Amino acid sequence: MANPAQQPDLFGDEPASVSQAPLSSAAPAPAAVRPLAARMRPRSIDDIAGQKHLTAPDGLLARLIAANRFGSLIFYGPPGCGKTSFAEVIARVTGSRFVRINAVMSNVAELRAILATARQRPDEPTLLFIDELHRFNKSQQDLLLPDVEEGYVRLIGATTHNPGFYVNPPLLSRSHLFRLEPLAAADVATVLRRALHDAERGLGNTHCTASDEVLTDLAVLCDGDLRRALNALEVIVLGLPAGSEVTPAELEVFARERRIRYDADEDEHYDTISAFIKSCRGSDPDAAMYWLAKMLAGGEDPRFIARRLVILASEDVGLADPLALPMAVAAHHACDFIGLPEAELTLAHATLHIACAPKSNSATMALAAAHAALKSAPVQPVPLPLRDKSGAASKQNNHGKGYRYSHDYAENISGQDYLEKPLHLYEPKQSGFEAKTAERLARWKQLKADLQRRERA
């Protein structure tokens, strides 16, 4: 095996101070052909853009790295926010033997070989970086546990997915979890400016320039993804003559092709629909329309949005506006036979109606109270007057005897009880149409009490 000190530099800028296991990823491409984002990777924790909650000197992560007393780490956040940069900086600062694999391309055999090598070299700490950790299945993640437990390897996992759903609980419990946020446009623009001037690793030899406004606009277009922004800058600059200025005209192609970060069936999907639901429930039509537009721009299935509107109509609007449910159902039906892009107008129509409607969750609460009553006490039998009297056996057992036909009484109130032990489950809200319902129920309750009082007299 080659001397580790003579191996290709993992970071692409100076002779490697850490070694790379023979089973890890192939040696990086020469600096001339490596993407700008790879060449501009931070060399120290101070170089990492944004993430001040993690890079602050008095923060937990910075203290763990400085003392080299951390166990396994999992970095969780959107693409291009610095997860890989943190792993490489940690390896450099701690002088660890760095082994990097991607869960998409790795397999159990490779993982076993890496772990076996780490066990044979207990005096040389191994830092195992697994990119896209969520791609490992349960058995692959379980394979890591004994060596993580014994300290033969220190795992750094990177994932764009919520670790609570995709990382096995035993592995999660043995790791420090750190969430990374999308980078602010100002942080991205700062790194773009540095890359534009850096002659060693960046684009300084092109002598191209760009105003702060242009770099900020490019950062905004890339939606907090620093890798995407750097690679976009490289494409733009390499397409211009040396010494040119990057102008807004060069950004137009990226503006036309901009894609909203929105992964179906992943965190962006769940977080955005949650924000949409809560905005509608909170009667904020502007926020509701914003989240609706984001979902549509991200390629969300319009029928999924329509189904959520149908649920909102019953769960949160309810009897306060009885028109909300038929409108939401009609919107769902319209999405099926109209399709996009016209169905966007239908969804906007239903969204605004529900967001602006008076709200009542009385149906939700009444159903929950009924379920609770069923669980907390024996199930009540159906009273004899209410039972079906069809068939000879039912008549013989007096089913239906004593039933009072409601239409024979004023306002359809007969004074009859419909439970053996009456319960109070529905509490109408004083909102919208339901306020009238509350008044009507109060009057009927009084009529029923008066009838029952006269019967007892």
NORRAQUI-V405154 format. One record per helix or strand. SS is the DSSP state (h for helix, s for strand). FROM is the first residue (numbers start at 0). TO is the last residue. If there is no record, write none. Layout:
SS,FROM,TO
SS,FROM,TO
//
This chain:
h,3,5
h,35,38
h,44,46
h,51,54
h,59,66
s,71,75
h,82,93
s,96,101
h,107,119
s,125,130
h,132,134
h,137,149
s,152,158
h,162,165
h,168,172
s,174,178
h,184,196
h,203,205
s,208,209
h,211,220
h,225,237
s,244,245
h,247,255
h,266,280
h,284,296
h,301,319
h,322,337
h,342,355
h,361,375
h,383,385
h,391,395
h,405,407
h,409,411
h,432,455
//
